[in-house]
Amino acid sequence: MVNPRKKPEFIRWMSQAYRRIKESWRRPRGLHSKVRLKLKSKLKMPSIGYRAPKHLRYLHPSGFEEVLVHNPKELEKIDPKKQAVRIASTVGKKKRKELIKKAEEMGIKVLNPNL
């Protein structure tokens, strides 16, 4: 189950006007800042009201819980109905193919099969 509510994109104030200002969120601290004052037509500020319901937190957008896997033995502990597998970046091509093949047999979703 994926969160039905759509959160606004929280981008940094004035990042659209200047290339030197990155989009990653920084809290506006200016005395007369319209965003800090939460005026109607300005950007949205992150606040506790945008938090996802407890049962939906930390889930992958597909609705599965992510589990990091390093070897085929770790696949045996996975519940295919609730969990999906992310293969660790340190796993080589040979073992990655082996993991994907075994996951397919067990009916487990792999989140990064072709990395």
C-alpha positions as CSV (number, residue, x, y, z in Angstrom):
1,M,0.0,0.0,0.0
2,V,1.5,3.3,-1.1
3,N,0.8,6.7,0.6
4,P,-2.3,8.1,-1.2
5,R,-1.5,11.7,-0.1
6,K,0.9,13.7,-2.4
7,K,3.4,15.8,-0.6
8,P,4.6,19.0,-2.3
9,E,8.2,19.2,-3.4
10,F,10.1,21.1,-0.8
11,I,12.7,23.1,-2.8
12,R,14.9,25.8,-1.4
13,W,13.7,29.4,-1.8
14,M,15.2,31.3,-4.7
15,S,16.9,28.1,-6.1
16,Q,14.9,28.6,-9.3
17,A,16.3,32.1,-9.7
18,Y,20.0,31.4,-9.1
19,R,22.1,28.6,-10.5
20,R,24.5,28.8,-7.5
21,I,21.6,27.9,-5.1
22,K,20.9,24.2,-5.0
23,E,17.4,22.8,-4.8
24,S,18.0,20.9,-1.6
25,W,15.8,22.2,1.3
26,R,17.3,24.8,3.7
27,R,15.1,26.5,6.2
28,P,14.5,30.2,5.4
29,R,15.7,32.3,8.4
30,G,15.3,35.9,7.1
31,L,13.4,38.4,9.3
32,H,11.0,39.3,6.5
33,S,11.0,36.0,4.6
34,K,7.6,35.3,3.1
35,V,8.3,31.5,3.1
36,R,9.2,31.5,6.8
37,L,6.0,33.4,7.5
38,K,4.1,30.7,5.5
39,L,2.3,33.2,3.3
40,K,-0.3,31.7,1.0
41,S,1.2,32.1,-2.4
42,K,4.8,31.2,-1.5
43,L,6.6,27.9,-1.3
44,K,5.5,25.2,1.2
45,M,7.6,24.6,4.2
46,P,8.1,21.1,5.6
47,S,6.2,20.5,8.8
48,I,5.0,17.6,11.0
49,G,1.6,17.7,9.3
50,Y,3.1,16.2,6.1
51,R,4.4,13.1,7.8
52,A,3.1,9.8,6.4
53,P,1.0,7.4,8.5
54,K,3.0,5.0,10.7
55,H,2.2,1.9,8.7
56,L,3.5,3.5,5.5
57,R,6.8,5.0,6.7
58,Y,10.1,3.6,5.4
59,L,8.4,1.7,2.6
60,H,9.6,1.7,-1.0
61,P,7.3,3.5,-3.4
62,S,6.2,0.0,-4.7
63,G,4.7,-0.7,-1.2
64,F,7.4,-3.2,-0.2
65,E,9.8,-3.1,2.8
66,E,13.4,-2.9,1.4
67,V,15.9,-5.5,2.6
68,L,19.6,-5.3,1.7
69,V,21.0,-8.7,0.5
70,H,24.6,-9.7,0.0
71,N,24.4,-13.5,-0.7
72,P,21.8,-16.1,-1.8
73,K,21.5,-17.5,1.8
74,E,20.0,-14.2,3.0
75,L,17.1,-14.6,0.5
76,E,15.7,-17.5,2.6
77,K,14.7,-15.0,5.4
78,I,12.6,-12.8,3.0
79,D,8.8,-12.7,3.0
80,P,7.8,-12.2,-0.7
81,K,4.4,-10.7,0.2
82,K,5.8,-7.8,2.3
83,Q,9.5,-7.5,1.5
84,A,11.5,-6.7,-1.6
85,V,15.2,-7.2,-2.1
86,R,17.9,-4.6,-2.9
87,I,21.2,-6.2,-3.9
88,A,24.2,-4.6,-2.2
89,S,26.5,-2.6,-4.4
90,T,29.5,-4.7,-3.3
91,V,28.1,-7.8,-5.0
92,G,29.8,-8.8,-8.2
93,K,28.2,-9.7,-11.6
94,K,28.4,-13.5,-11.1
95,K,26.8,-13.5,-7.7
96,R,24.2,-10.9,-8.8
97,K,23.0,-13.2,-11.6
98,E,22.8,-16.0,-9.1
99,L,20.8,-13.8,-6.6
100,I,18.4,-12.6,-9.3
101,K,17.8,-16.2,-10.6
102,K,17.1,-17.5,-7.0
103,A,14.8,-14.5,-6.2
104,E,12.8,-15.1,-9.4
105,E,12.3,-18.8,-8.4
106,M,11.1,-17.8,-4.9
107,G,8.8,-15.0,-6.3
108,I,10.7,-12.1,-4.6
109,K,10.8,-8.7,-6.2
110,V,14.3,-7.3,-6.9
111,L,14.5,-3.5,-6.7
112,N,17.8,-3.1,-8.6
113,P,18.2,-6.1,-11.0
114,N,20.3,-4.4,-13.7
115,L,22.7,-2.2,-11.8
